[in-house]
Amino acid sequence: MEILNEARAVYSEIQAVRHQLHRCPELGHREVETTRLIRACLEEYGAEVLDYGFPTGLAARIRGGHPGKLLALREDIDALPILENTGLPFASQTPGVCHACGHDVHTAALLGCAKLLARRREELWGDVLLIFQCGEETFDGAAAMLSRGLFRDGTPHAVVGFHCAPDLPLGTISIREGIANASCDSIRLEVTGKGGHGAHPELCVDPVVLSAGLLMQLQTLVSRNNNPADPVVLTFGEIHGGTAPNIIPNTVTLRGTLRTLDNDVRRRHLEAIAQIGEDFCRTFGGSCTAAVELGVPPLVNDPESCRLLHRAADRVLGPDCVETGRAPSMGSDDFSCLLEECGNRGVQFQLGTAQEGLPQSGLGLHVAENIFPDEALLPGIALLTQFALDDLSPNR
């Protein structure tokens, strides 16, 4: 409980930082002021800010007092294009943008952890790489930071982080060994026909009708071609085409996402989507091109990191505060890109934020009315800190 008491000592300071982050949310790859605030805090704490040339987002290093491994701690910093409706006194002051996924809590907790670890650097047998990642909601922030040399000075032996969970009670966490979250690929289909007057469809190849049929055909991949034991979710959320009700357009664009828990299943479905699009549209005189715009792999937590985290949680939160039976989520997080780069060594755990007596704290992620309570900062700070101290201990 010693680390939890240290977290309590810095709570008021970190709470104020969290409120500032919440009031001034920024979308992915636009987190300029957020990055500036993070840098100022880290410099004050004595962490070494690494100049890797990131437009937004930031990495820093706490060098331990003894040689050893490199551990990465990662949290995300971007907000969502949602109009906040929480009624909080520190609610978003940016119209149409808010922290409806709890990333302000993530960022502030990692800053609190940085402050505690900087004070205890002489106890560390190794270094801690702090990753304040841009653009998680756009699914390309981790890849962007990796491409600019995030691990240029050494690949961490493991990477650890958490995500807020409004469906878990405050003061508890969930750890899942193995596959925890689905992959996600953003798919773009361009259906091409032959445009013309709406009164004479016989002279045209209508891409709107082709697209409607193609959408239905693609869903049979999940319902009839896929093994039901291999979860797959295929969703098309955008359809764009046409300029007037009496004009048959030349093209229609469809955009959607494919989510799976297995990379082989993922590959087969991506190939099948492209093939079905091409074959179906050609049958009716049109064509279809498919492109995968973005992609993140499944998130796989390694057993050793999960066990170490469980022990840290027992010390910080006490017994019976860890849930381990949660099913994999078909939601995705590009934390998986960092995990994959580290050889799938590490863990992302779920941090409970549902506060008793505050119904608004259990509404869910990406919900304009959901409140992430400040009190979630304490277990977040303490768990990240305890894990780092345990992982970089000479007695491990």
TORKOL-4160 file (C-alpha; in steps of 0.2 Angstrom, whole numbers, padded with zeros to 4 digits, m for minus):
396
<pt num="1" X="0000" Y="0000" Z="0000"/>
<pt num="2" X="0015" Y="0011" Z="0001"/>
<pt num="3" X="0014" Y="0016" Z="m0018"/>
<pt num="4" X="m0004" Y="0020" Z="m0016"/>
<pt num="5" X="0000" Y="0032" Z="m0002"/>
<pt num="6" X="0013" Y="0040" Z="m0013"/>
<pt num="7" X="m0001" Y="0042" Z="m0026"/>
<pt num="8" X="m0012" Y="0050" Z="m0014"/>
<pt num="9" X="0001" Y="0063" Z="m0010"/>
<pt num="10" X="0002" Y="0068" Z="m0028"/>
<pt num="11" X="m0017" Y="0066" Z="m0031"/>
<pt num="12" X="m0022" Y="0085" Z="m0030"/>
<pt num="13" X="m0008" Y="0090" Z="m0042"/>
<pt num="14" X="m0012" Y="0076" Z="m0055"/>
<pt num="15" X="m0031" Y="0079" Z="m0053"/>
<pt num="16" X="m0028" Y="0097" Z="m0058"/>
<pt num="17" X="m0018" Y="0092" Z="m0073"/>
<pt num="18" X="m0032" Y="0080" Z="m0078"/>
<pt num="19" X="m0045" Y="0094" Z="m0077"/>
<pt num="20" X="m0034" Y="0104" Z="m0089"/>
<pt num="21" X="m0033" Y="0090" Z="m0101"/>
<pt num="22" X="m0051" Y="0087" Z="m0100"/>
<pt num="23" X="m0056" Y="0106" Z="m0103"/>
<pt num="24" X="m0044" Y="0107" Z="m0118"/>
<pt num="25" X="m0046" Y="0091" Z="m0128"/>
<pt num="26" X="m0038" Y="0089" Z="m0145"/>
<pt num="27" X="m0041" Y="0077" Z="m0159"/>
<pt num="28" X="m0028" Y="0064" Z="m0165"/>
<pt num="29" X="m0013" Y="0072" Z="m0173"/>
<pt num="30" X="m0018" Y="0089" Z="m0167"/>
<pt num="31" X="m0013" Y="0087" Z="m0149"/>
<pt num="32" X="m0002" Y="0102" Z="m0149"/>
<pt num="33" X="m0006" Y="0110" Z="m0132"/>
<pt num="34" X="m0009" Y="0093" Z="m0124"/>
<pt num="35" X="0009" Y="0088" Z="m0129"/>
<pt num="36" X="0016" Y="0105" Z="m0123"/>
<pt num="37" X="0007" Y="0102" Z="m0106"/>
<pt num="38" X="0014" Y="0084" Z="m0105"/>
<pt num="39" X="0032" Y="0091" Z="m0109"/>
<pt num="40" X="0031" Y="0104" Z="m0096"/>
<pt num="41" X="0026" Y="0092" Z="m0083"/>
<pt num="42" X="0039" Y="0079" Z="m0087"/>
<pt num="43" X="0053" Y="0092" Z="m0087"/>
<pt num="44" X="0047" Y="0098" Z="m0070"/>
<pt num="45" X="0048" Y="0080" Z="m0064"/>
<pt num="46" X="0065" Y="0077" Z="m0070"/>
<pt num="47" X="0061" Y="0065" Z="m0084"/>
<pt num="48" X="0072" Y="0065" Z="m0100"/>
<pt num="49" X="0061" Y="0071" Z="m0114"/>
<pt num="50" X="0067" Y="0063" Z="m0130"/>
<pt num="51" X="0067" Y="0073" Z="m0146"/>
<pt num="52" X="0062" Y="0061" Z="m0159"/>
<pt num="53" X="0053" Y="0074" Z="m0170"/>
<pt num="54" X="0035" Y="0069" Z="m0167"/>
<pt num="55" X="0023" Y="0082" Z="m0173"/>
<pt num="56" X="0012" Y="0078" Z="m0158"/>
<pt num="57" X="0014" Y="0065" Z="m0144"/>
<pt num="58" X="0029" Y="0063" Z="m0134"/>
<pt num="59" X="0042" Y="0050" Z="m0127"/>
<pt num="60" X="0053" Y="0052" Z="m0112"/>
<pt num="61" X="0065" Y="0041" Z="m0102"/>
<pt num="62" X="0068" Y="0039" Z="m0084"/>
<pt num="63" X="0085" Y="0032" Z="m0082"/>
<pt num="64" X="0087" Y="0020" Z="m0067"/>
<pt num="65" X="0101" Y="0020" Z="m0055"/>
<pt num="66" X="0107" Y="0003" Z="m0061"/>
<pt num="67" X="0109" Y="m0005" Z="m0078"/>
<pt num="68" X="0095" Y="m0017" Z="m0083"/>
<pt num="69" X="0080" Y="m0019" Z="m0095"/>
<pt num="70" X="0070" Y="m0006" Z="m0104"/>
<pt num="71" X="0052" Y="m0006" Z="m0099"/>
<pt num="72" X="0039" Y="0005" Z="m0109"/>
<pt num="73" X="0023" Y="0012" Z="m0101"/>
<pt num="74" X="0011" Y="0019" Z="m0114"/>
<pt num="75" X="m0005" Y="0029" Z="m0113"/>
<pt num="76" X="m0015" Y="0038" Z="m0127"/>
<pt num="77" X="m0018" Y="0057" Z="m0127"/>
<pt num="78" X="m0031" Y="0061" Z="m0141"/>
<pt num="79" X="m0049" Y="0065" Z="m0139"/>
<pt num="80" X="m0065" Y="0062" Z="m0149"/>
<pt num="81" X="m0076" Y="0072" Z="m0161"/>
<pt num="82" X="m0091" Y="0071" Z="m0149"/>
<pt num="83" X="m0100" Y="0086" Z="m0140"/>
<pt num="84" X="m0098" Y="0083" Z="m0121"/>
<pt num="85" X="m0114" Y="0082" Z="m0111"/>
<pt num="86" X="m0108" Y="0078" Z="m0094"/>
<pt num="87" X="m0112" Y="0094" Z="m0085"/>
<pt num="88" X="m0094" Y="0093" Z="m0076"/>
<pt num="89" X="m0087" Y="0110" Z="m0070"/>
<pt num="90" X="m0071" Y="0106" Z="m0080"/>
<pt num="91" X="m0081" Y="0100" Z="m0096"/>
<pt num="92" X="m0073" Y="0102" Z="m0113"/>
<pt num="93" X="m0072" Y="0120" Z="m0119"/>
<pt num="94" X="m0068" Y="0114" Z="m0137"/>
<pt num="95" X="m0085" Y="0113" Z="m0147"/>
<pt num="96" X="m0088" Y="0096" Z="m0153"/>
<pt num="97" X="m0073" Y="0088" Z="m0146"/>
<pt num="98" X="m0071" Y="0079" Z="m0129"/>
<pt num="99" X="m0062" Y="0065" Z="m0119"/>
<pt num="100" X="m0077" Y="0053" Z="m0120"/>
<pt num="101" X="m0064" Y="0038" Z="m0120"/>
<pt num="102" X="m0055" Y="0043" Z="m0104"/>
<pt num="103" X="m0038" Y="0047" Z="m0112"/>
<pt num="104" X="m0037" Y="0062" Z="m0101"/>
<pt num="105" X="m0037" Y="0050" Z="m0086"/>
<pt num="106" X="m0024" Y="0039" Z="m0095"/>
<pt num="107" X="m0012" Y="0053" Z="m0098"/>
<pt num="108" X="m0014" Y="0061" Z="m0081"/>
<pt num="109" X="m0011" Y="0044" Z="m0073"/>
<pt num="110" X="0005" Y="0041" Z="m0083"/>
<pt num="111" X="0011" Y="0058" Z="m0078"/>
<pt num="112" X="0008" Y="0054" Z="m0060"/>
<pt num="113" X="0018" Y="0038" Z="m0062"/>
<pt num="114" X="0032" Y="0047" Z="m0070"/>
<pt num="115" X="0033" Y="0059" Z="m0055"/>
<pt num="116" X="0034" Y="0044" Z="m0043"/>
<pt num="117" X="0046" Y="0034" Z="m0053"/>
<pt num="118" X="0058" Y="0049" Z="m0055"/>
<pt num="119" X="0058" Y="0051" Z="m0036"/>
<pt num="120" X="0063" Y="0032" Z="m0035"/>
<pt num="121" X="0075" Y="0031" Z="m0050"/>
<pt num="122" X="0089" Y="0024" Z="m0039"/>
<pt num="123" X="0078" Y="0009" Z="m0036"/>
<pt num="124" X="0076" Y="0004" Z="m0054"/>
<pt num="125" X="0087" Y="m0009" Z="m0062"/>
<pt num="126" X="0084" Y="m0003" Z="m0079"/>
<pt num="127" X="0075" Y="0012" Z="m0088"/>
<pt num="128" X="0057" Y="0016" Z="m0091"/>
<pt num="129" X="0052" Y="0023" Z="m0108"/>
<pt num="130" X="0036" Y="0034" Z="m0106"/>
<pt num="131" X="0025" Y="0034" Z="m0121"/>
<pt num="132" X="0012" Y="0048" Z="m0123"/>
<pt num="133" X="0004" Y="0042" Z="m0139"/>
<pt num="134" X="m0005" Y="0053" Z="m0152"/>
<pt num="135" X="m0019" Y="0047" Z="m0163"/>
<pt num="136" X="m0026" Y="0031" Z="m0155"/>
<pt num="137" X="m0043" Y="0035" Z="m0161"/>
<pt num="138" X="m0037" Y="0037" Z="m0179"/>
<pt num="139" X="m0029" Y="0020" Z="m0177"/>
<pt num="140" X="m0012" Y="0026" Z="m0184"/>
<pt num="141" X="m0004" Y="0035" Z="m0169"/>
<pt num="142" X="0007" Y="0020" Z="m0164"/>
<pt num="143" X="0012" Y="0016" Z="m0181"/>
<pt num="144" X="0017" Y="0034" Z="m0185"/>
<pt num="145" X="0028" Y="0035" Z="m0169"/>
<pt num="146" X="0036" Y="0019" Z="m0173"/>
<pt num="147" X="0040" Y="0025" Z="m0191"/>
<pt num="148" X="0048" Y="0040" Z="m0183"/>
<pt num="149" X="0060" Y="0030" Z="m0172"/>
<pt num="150" X="0051" Y="0028" Z="m0156"/>
<pt num="151" X="0061" Y="0012" Z="m0152"/>
<pt num="152" X="0077" Y="0019" Z="m0160"/>
<pt num="153" X="0087" Y="0018" Z="m0144"/>
<pt num="154" X="0082" Y="0000" Z="m0140"/>
<pt num="155" X="0066" Y="m0010" Z="m0141"/>
<pt num="156" X="0058" Y="m0012" Z="m0124"/>
<pt num="157" X="0057" Y="m0030" Z="m0117"/>
<pt num="158" X="0039" Y="m0026" Z="m0113"/>
<pt num="159" X="0026" Y="m0013" Z="m0115"/>
<pt num="160" X="0012" Y="m0010" Z="m0102"/>
<pt num="161" X="m0003" Y="0002" Z="m0101"/>
<pt num="162" X="m0022" Y="0002" Z="m0096"/>
<pt num="163" X="m0038" Y="0008" Z="m0103"/>
<pt num="164" X="m0053" Y="0015" Z="m0093"/>
<pt num="165" X="m0068" Y="0003" Z="m0092"/>
<pt num="166" X="m0085" Y="0010" Z="m0087"/>
<pt num="167" X="m0092" Y="m0007" Z="m0085"/>
<pt num="168" X="m0080" Y="m0012" Z="m0071"/>
<pt num="169" X="m0082" Y="m0005" Z="m0053"/>
<pt num="170" X="m0070" Y="0008" Z="m0048"/>
<pt num="171" X="m0055" Y="0001" Z="m0038"/>
<pt num="172" X="m0055" Y="m0015" Z="m0048"/>
<pt num="173" X="m0046" Y="m0020" Z="m0064"/>
<pt num="174" X="m0048" Y="m0034" Z="m0077"/>
<pt num="175" X="m0033" Y="m0044" Z="m0084"/>
<pt num="176" X="m0035" Y="m0056" Z="m0099"/>
<pt num="177" X="m0021" Y="m0067" Z="m0104"/>
<pt num="178" X="m0019" Y="m0070" Z="m0123"/>
<pt num="179" X="m0030" Y="m0062" Z="m0135"/>
<pt num="180" X="m0039" Y="m0047" Z="m0127"/>
<pt num="181" X="m0044" Y="m0036" Z="m0142"/>
<pt num="182" X="m0048" Y="m0039" Z="m0160"/>
<pt num="183" X="m0039" Y="m0033" Z="m0175"/>
<pt num="184" X="m0046" Y="m0019" Z="m0185"/>
<pt num="185" X="m0044" Y="m0015" Z="m0203"/>
<pt num="186" X="m0052" Y="0000" Z="m0212"/>
<pt num="187" X="m0059" Y="m0005" Z="m0229"/>
<pt num="188" X="m0063" Y="0006" Z="m0244"/>
<pt num="189" X="m0073" Y="m0001" Z="m0258"/>
<pt num="190" X="m0074" Y="0009" Z="m0274"/>
<pt num="191" X="m0089" Y="0002" Z="m0285"/>
<pt num="192" X="m0089" Y="0009" Z="m0303"/>
<pt num="193" X="m0103" Y="0008" Z="m0315"/>
<pt num="194" X="m0110" Y="0019" Z="m0329"/>
<pt num="195" X="m0119" Y="0034" Z="m0325"/>
<pt num="196" X="m0134" Y="0042" Z="m0333"/>
<pt num="197" X="m0152" Y="0049" Z="m0332"/>
<pt num="198" X="m0162" Y="0041" Z="m0318"/>
<pt num="199" X="m0176" Y="0039" Z="m0331"/>
<pt num="200" X="m0166" Y="0027" Z="m0341"/>
<pt num="201" X="m0157" Y="0014" Z="m0330"/>
<pt num="202" X="m0157" Y="0002" Z="m0345"/>
<pt num="203" X="m0144" Y="0013" Z="m0352"/>
<pt num="204" X="m0133" Y="0013" Z="m0337"/>
<pt num="205" X="m0124" Y="0001" Z="m0324"/>
<pt num="206" X="m0131" Y="0008" Z="m0308"/>
<pt num="207" X="m0117" Y="0007" Z="m0294"/>
<pt num="208" X="m0130" Y="0011" Z="m0281"/>
<pt num="209" X="m0139" Y="m0005" Z="m0284"/>
<pt num="210" X="m0123" Y="m0014" Z="m0286"/>
<pt num="211" X="m0117" Y="m0007" Z="m0269"/>
<pt num="212" X="m0133" Y="m0013" Z="m0261"/>
<pt num="213" X="m0131" Y="m0030" Z="m0267"/>
<pt num="214" X="m0113" Y="m0031" Z="m0263"/>
<pt num="215" X="m0116" Y="m0026" Z="m0245"/>
<pt num="216" X="m0128" Y="m0040" Z="m0243"/>
<pt num="217" X="m0117" Y="m0052" Z="m0252"/>
<pt num="218" X="m0102" Y="m0048" Z="m0241"/>
<pt num="219" X="m0112" Y="m0051" Z="m0225"/>
<pt num="220" X="m0113" Y="m0070" Z="m0230"/>
<pt num="221" X="m0094" Y="m0071" Z="m0227"/>
<pt num="222" X="m0098" Y="m0070" Z="m0209"/>
<pt num="223" X="m0114" Y="m0079" Z="m0208"/>
<pt num="224" X="m0110" Y="m0093" Z="m0221"/>
<pt num="225" X="m0091" Y="m0094" Z="m0225"/>
<pt num="226" X="m0083" Y="m0091" Z="m0208"/>
<pt num="227" X="m0081" Y="m0104" Z="m0194"/>
<pt num="228" X="m0093" Y="m0098" Z="m0180"/>
<pt num="229" X="m0079" Y="m0102" Z="m0168"/>
<pt num="230" X="m0069" Y="m0088" Z="m0175"/>
<pt num="231" X="m0077" Y="m0072" Z="m0171"/>
<pt num="232" X="m0078" Y="m0059" Z="m0185"/>
<pt num="233" X="m0087" Y="m0042" Z="m0186"/>
<pt num="234" X="m0089" Y="m0034" Z="m0203"/>
<pt num="235" X="m0097" Y="m0017" Z="m0203"/>
<pt num="236" X="m0099" Y="m0004" Z="m0216"/>
<pt num="237" X="m0103" Y="0013" Z="m0209"/>
<pt num="238" X="m0101" Y="0025" Z="m0224"/>
<pt num="239" X="m0109" Y="0025" Z="m0241"/>
<pt num="240" X="m0106" Y="0040" Z="m0253"/>
<pt num="241" X="m0112" Y="0042" Z="m0270"/>
<pt num="242" X="m0123" Y="0053" Z="m0281"/>
<pt num="243" X="m0127" Y="0071" Z="m0283"/>
<pt num="244" X="m0145" Y="0072" Z="m0287"/>
<pt num="245" X="m0160" Y="0060" Z="m0285"/>
<pt num="246" X="m0163" Y="0059" Z="m0304"/>
<pt num="247" X="m0145" Y="0055" Z="m0309"/>
<pt num="248" X="m0137" Y="0038" Z="m0308"/>
<pt num="249" X="m0119" Y="0041" Z="m0303"/>
<pt num="250" X="m0103" Y="0033" Z="m0310"/>
<pt num="251" X="m0096" Y="0028" Z="m0293"/>
<pt num="252" X="m0101" Y="0024" Z="m0275"/>
<pt num="253" X="m0088" Y="0023" Z="m0261"/>
<pt num="254" X="m0091" Y="0011" Z="m0246"/>
<pt num="255" X="m0080" Y="0012" Z="m0230"/>
<pt num="256" X="m0081" Y="0000" Z="m0216"/>
<pt num="257" X="m0071" Y="m0011" Z="m0204"/>
<pt num="258" X="m0066" Y="m0029" Z="m0202"/>
<pt num="259" X="m0062" Y="m0036" Z="m0184"/>
<pt num="260" X="m0056" Y="m0053" Z="m0180"/>
<pt num="261" X="m0046" Y="m0061" Z="m0166"/>
<pt num="262" X="m0034" Y="m0071" Z="m0177"/>
<pt num="263" X="m0022" Y="m0065" Z="m0190"/>
<pt num="264" X="m0025" Y="m0080" Z="m0202"/>
<pt num="265" X="m0044" Y="m0077" Z="m0201"/>
<pt num="266" X="m0041" Y="m0058" Z="m0204"/>
<pt num="267" X="m0030" Y="m0062" Z="m0220"/>
<pt num="268" X="m0043" Y="m0074" Z="m0227"/>
<pt num="269" X="m0057" Y="m0061" Z="m0225"/>
<pt num="270" X="m0048" Y="m0047" Z="m0232"/>
<pt num="271" X="m0044" Y="m0057" Z="m0247"/>
<pt num="272" X="m0062" Y="m0063" Z="m0249"/>
<pt num="273" X="m0069" Y="m0046" Z="m0247"/>
<pt num="274" X="m0058" Y="m0040" Z="m0262"/>
<pt num="275" X="m0063" Y="m0056" Z="m0272"/>
<pt num="276" X="m0081" Y="m0055" Z="m0269"/>
<pt num="277" X="m0082" Y="m0036" Z="m0273"/>
<pt num="278" X="m0073" Y="m0039" Z="m0290"/>
<pt num="279" X="m0083" Y="m0054" Z="m0295"/>
<pt num="280" X="m0100" Y="m0048" Z="m0290"/>
<pt num="281" X="m0099" Y="m0031" Z="m0298"/>
<pt num="282" X="m0091" Y="m0039" Z="m0314"/>
<pt num="283" X="m0106" Y="m0050" Z="m0316"/>
<pt num="284" X="m0118" Y="m0035" Z="m0318"/>
<pt num="285" X="m0106" Y="m0025" Z="m0329"/>
<pt num="286" X="m0097" Y="m0015" Z="m0316"/>
<pt num="287" X="m0081" Y="m0016" Z="m0306"/>
<pt num="288" X="m0075" Y="m0014" Z="m0289"/>
<pt num="289" X="m0058" Y="m0010" Z="m0281"/>
<pt num="290" X="m0054" Y="m0014" Z="m0263"/>
<pt num="291" X="m0041" Y="m0006" Z="m0252"/>
<pt num="292" X="m0036" Y="m0008" Z="m0234"/>
<pt num="293" X="m0033" Y="0010" Z="m0228"/>
<pt num="294" X="m0027" Y="0006" Z="m0210"/>
<pt num="295" X="m0025" Y="m0009" Z="m0200"/>
<pt num="296" X="m0020" Y="m0015" Z="m0182"/>
<pt num="297" X="m0017" Y="m0033" Z="m0176"/>
<pt num="298" X="m0026" Y="m0042" Z="m0162"/>
<pt num="299" X="m0020" Y="m0037" Z="m0145"/>
<pt num="300" X="m0012" Y="m0051" Z="m0136"/>
<pt num="301" X="m0006" Y="m0050" Z="m0118"/>
<pt num="302" X="0008" Y="m0062" Z="m0113"/>
<pt num="303" X="0005" Y="m0073" Z="m0098"/>
<pt num="304" X="0021" Y="m0068" Z="m0089"/>
<pt num="305" X="0017" Y="m0049" Z="m0089"/>
<pt num="306" X="m0001" Y="m0053" Z="m0084"/>
<pt num="307" X="0005" Y="m0063" Z="m0069"/>
<pt num="308" X="0017" Y="m0049" Z="m0063"/>
<pt num="309" X="0003" Y="m0036" Z="m0065"/>
<pt num="310" X="m0009" Y="m0047" Z="m0055"/>
<pt num="311" X="0004" Y="m0047" Z="m0041"/>
<pt num="312" X="0006" Y="m0029" Z="m0042"/>
<pt num="313" X="m0013" Y="m0026" Z="m0041"/>
<pt num="314" X="m0014" Y="m0038" Z="m0026"/>
<pt num="315" X="m0001" Y="m0026" Z="m0017"/>
<pt num="316" X="m0009" Y="m0010" Z="m0022"/>
<pt num="317" X="m0028" Y="m0013" Z="m0022"/>
<pt num="318" X="m0029" Y="m0029" Z="m0011"/>
<pt num="319" X="m0035" Y="m0046" Z="m0014"/>
<pt num="320" X="m0051" Y="m0049" Z="m0024"/>
<pt num="321" X="m0049" Y="m0033" Z="m0035"/>
<pt num="322" X="m0044" Y="m0042" Z="m0051"/>
<pt num="323" X="m0055" Y="m0050" Z="m0063"/>
<pt num="324" X="m0048" Y="m0062" Z="m0075"/>
<pt num="325" X="m0063" Y="m0071" Z="m0084"/>
<pt num="326" X="m0068" Y="m0057" Z="m0096"/>
<pt num="327" X="m0071" Y="m0062" Z="m0114"/>
<pt num="328" X="m0060" Y="m0055" Z="m0128"/>
<pt num="329" X="m0067" Y="m0038" Z="m0135"/>
<pt num="330" X="m0071" Y="m0035" Z="m0153"/>
<pt num="331" X="m0065" Y="m0017" Z="m0150"/>
<pt num="332" X="m0048" Y="m0013" Z="m0155"/>
<pt num="333" X="m0033" Y="m0002" Z="m0149"/>
<pt num="334" X="m0017" Y="0001" Z="m0158"/>
<pt num="335" X="m0008" Y="m0003" Z="m0142"/>
<pt num="336" X="m0007" Y="m0019" Z="m0151"/>
<pt num="337" X="0005" Y="m0012" Z="m0163"/>
<pt num="338" X="0018" Y="m0008" Z="m0149"/>
<pt num="339" X="0015" Y="m0025" Z="m0142"/>
<pt num="340" X="0018" Y="m0033" Z="m0158"/>
<pt num="341" X="0034" Y="m0023" Z="m0160"/>
<pt num="342" X="0040" Y="m0029" Z="m0143"/>
<pt num="343" X="0037" Y="m0048" Z="m0148"/>
<pt num="344" X="0019" Y="m0047" Z="m0139"/>
<pt num="345" X="0028" Y="m0045" Z="m0122"/>
<pt num="346" X="0017" Y="m0034" Z="m0111"/>
<pt num="347" X="m0001" Y="m0031" Z="m0106"/>
<pt num="348" X="m0015" Y="m0019" Z="m0107"/>
<pt num="349" X="m0027" Y="m0020" Z="m0093"/>
<pt num="350" X="m0044" Y="m0013" Z="m0090"/>
<pt num="351" X="m0046" Y="0000" Z="m0076"/>
<pt num="352" X="m0063" Y="0001" Z="m0068"/>
<pt num="353" X="m0071" Y="0018" Z="m0068"/>
<pt num="354" X="m0089" Y="0014" Z="m0063"/>
<pt num="355" X="m0092" Y="0024" Z="m0046"/>
<pt num="356" X="m0105" Y="0018" Z="m0034"/>
<pt num="357" X="m0118" Y="0032" Z="m0033"/>
<pt num="358" X="m0113" Y="0040" Z="m0049"/>
<pt num="359" X="m0124" Y="0032" Z="m0063"/>
<pt num="360" X="m0116" Y="0043" Z="m0076"/>
<pt num="361" X="m0099" Y="0034" Z="m0074"/>
<pt num="362" X="m0106" Y="0017" Z="m0081"/>
<pt num="363" X="m0114" Y="0023" Z="m0097"/>
<pt num="364" X="m0099" Y="0017" Z="m0108"/>
<pt num="365" X="m0085" Y="0023" Z="m0119"/>
<pt num="366" X="m0088" Y="0036" Z="m0133"/>
<pt num="367" X="m0104" Y="0041" Z="m0124"/>
<pt num="368" X="m0106" Y="0060" Z="m0122"/>
<pt num="369" X="m0114" Y="0059" Z="m0105"/>
<pt num="370" X="m0102" Y="0047" Z="m0097"/>
<pt num="371" X="m0091" Y="0053" Z="m0083"/>
<pt num="372" X="m0074" Y="0046" Z="m0079"/>
<pt num="373" X="m0071" Y="0050" Z="m0060"/>
<pt num="374" X="m0055" Y="0058" Z="m0054"/>
<pt num="375" X="m0054" Y="0044" Z="m0041"/>
<pt num="376" X="m0049" Y="0032" Z="m0055"/>
<pt num="377" X="m0032" Y="0041" Z="m0056"/>
<pt num="378" X="m0026" Y="0034" Z="m0039"/>
<pt num="379" X="m0026" Y="0015" Z="m0044"/>
<pt num="380" X="m0020" Y="0020" Z="m0062"/>
<pt num="381" X="m0005" Y="0029" Z="m0055"/>
<pt num="382" X="m0001" Y="0016" Z="m0042"/>
<pt num="383" X="m0003" Y="0001" Z="m0053"/>
<pt num="384" X="0008" Y="0008" Z="m0067"/>
<pt num="385" X="0021" Y="0013" Z="m0054"/>
<pt num="386" X="0021" Y="m0004" Z="m0044"/>
<pt num="387" X="0022" Y="m0014" Z="m0060"/>
<pt num="388" X="0038" Y="m0004" Z="m0066"/>
<pt num="389" X="0046" Y="m0006" Z="m0049"/>
<pt num="390" X="0043" Y="m0024" Z="m0048"/>
<pt num="391" X="0048" Y="m0027" Z="m0066"/>
<pt num="392" X="0064" Y="m0018" Z="m0064"/>
<pt num="393" X="0069" Y="m0025" Z="m0047"/>
<pt num="394" X="0085" Y="m0035" Z="m0045"/>
<pt num="395" X="0075" Y="m0048" Z="m0036"/>
<pt num="396" X="0062" Y="m0052" Z="m0049"/>
